[in-house]
Amino acid sequence: MAAVATALSMIVNRYVPALSPAVVAVLAGAVTANLTGVAGRLRPGLAFVSRRVLRVAIALLGLQIALPEVLGLGWRTLAIITVATGLTFVTTRVIGRALGLSPGTSLLIATGVSICGAAAIAAMRESAGLADDDEAAASALGVVVLYGTAAIPLVPLLGSLLGLSAAQLGVWTGAAVHEVAQVAAVGAATGVLAAAVTVKLGRVVLLAPIVALTSYRRRGAHERKTGPRPPIVPLFVAAFLAMVLLRGTGLVPQAVTAAVPALTNVLMAAALFGLGTGIDLRKLARGGRAALLGGIATAIIAATSLAGVAFLV
């Protein structure tokens, strides 16, 4: 079932590149579960792809990041990425509490908007003990799809109105737009594809430290309540970071690095289809506060990165 959904997601992505296979797959899972239901005999397999396969996909995501290229962006661009991502992640969680949202929902929305969309949401959900919180995952994924898709026409328009140079637009696109596929869509339309995607991958690198820090803080809180629990850094997050470092050594053959993105997309789509089958669309439709938080978070990362671009690029 996951394989069929993954194949369909890849076909949709081929004709609508702005929709990543992962986003299409999670929507397909939600629609399937809410229209026809999912038979109990399929649940073990879907649980396998949404957890074990997901971990492999996150680890392989690290092989897509050429660390020398990211570092080659220069300290100004790296500062913009770090400040915009960190500020958005922290303030979104604070605002989410003020809006009365659950900590899990605020955390996943903060993660998806500030780092890299659906992949980051799935990684944080797995490592932060939110695997059973389908409503939080649904809200965060909905935010990424809604505001990330809206950015595709709006970012080029605003860039033109603000008189941004090609270099400035490339940095702003990579630092502010949610999904890699959405960044690629904006970059291809405006002629800044390579720069925008490289900046975006700089944000993806921050997945490891942010997930690790969040996991560490939650582990400390859990220990105070119920006793010791491992680990500080989830194994698949450590594997992601190891793959980033391995790619940076230059020892990975070109044929491997060329094939990894397609393989990662397939595995991620399968995993997120499994995740999507746990989403209740009726609850998602009532999630007005989550949509508001997503809009605020998107505005924060867009404004912060734009200010950085205006002063530093």
C-alpha angles and dihedrals in degrees: 000000000000090000093054091047090049092052091050090048091053090051092051090048090052091060097032105035093178088069109071118217089246093057093045090048095051090049090049090051092051093047092047093049094047099043103038106006126230119268116240092239089063095054098084092053093046090049088052095053094042092054116018097032090043091057092053091048093051091049092050090048086073091065089064092063116087100200095197090057092049092048088047089067088083133237095283094058092041089052091052091050094047097045096043093047096044095044093048093048094051100040094045091059091049093049090046090058090049090053091052096247121147117265089244094054092047091048095051094045090049090050097047095047098041101043124021115320123241097005092054092046091052093047094048092045090054097046100038097057095254098120091120096045098094093161092058092048092048092051093049094047091048090053092051092050095044102045097030091055091046089054092062095077097023101055095056090044094050091043090056094046091049093047095237117178120235090259092050093046092050093053094044092049094051093043098047112030117087112220126045089230091053091049089050091050092053093042094050092049094050102036096248098101100130095045094044095049092047090052090047091053087053087062091047090058087063089063091085100052095040094049091044093050092047091048091049093052092047090047090054092050091048092050091053089055108034111007134262123344131175147260125035092195118029111241094239091054090051088049090051091054091046090054090051090053092045092053089050092059092065091230095115110097117245091238090059096048089048093053098042099077093057092046092047091050091053094048093044092049091051091048094048092047087059090048091048093057088069095056121108106210092197091062090045091054089057093051099105094143092052090053089049091051090049091052092049092048091049090050091050095052092042094049095043095049092043090054089050092049092049093053104032110029 
